[in-house]
Amino acid sequence: VQLVESGGGLVQPGGSLRLSCAASGSIFGTFTMAWYRQAPEMERELVADLTSRGYTNYAESVKGRFSISRDNAKNTMFLQMNSLKPEDTAVYYCYVRQEVSGLSYTYWGQGTQVTVSS
């Protein structure tokens, strides 16, 4: 499985962006899809995740502003980001963990830069 993110860019505070993560292979069975981000000189942190059972989880800092979703037919995951703040500036990474026949596989995208600045 290869993951390719898109949708990053420069946006003013209060603006919106929608990130996409397209998976080249099939994601099936038991899996978790997630968005992480990493700001300069900071550790990578979980932003939001979505399980194969449909459960979602968000970092406190983005609750009520960000929304994670998935288009099964297009094998694509999204992160809708609203009311963006300068502290949301980071490289955003797509992540998938898939469990198949008792084995766990993890995949990362290459990252997409999000910059929130006036």
Summary of the structure (lengths in Angstrom):
residues: 118
radius of gyration: 13.9
end to end distance: 36.9
largest distance: 49.0
contacts: 343
relative contact order: 0.32
helix: 5%
strand: 57%
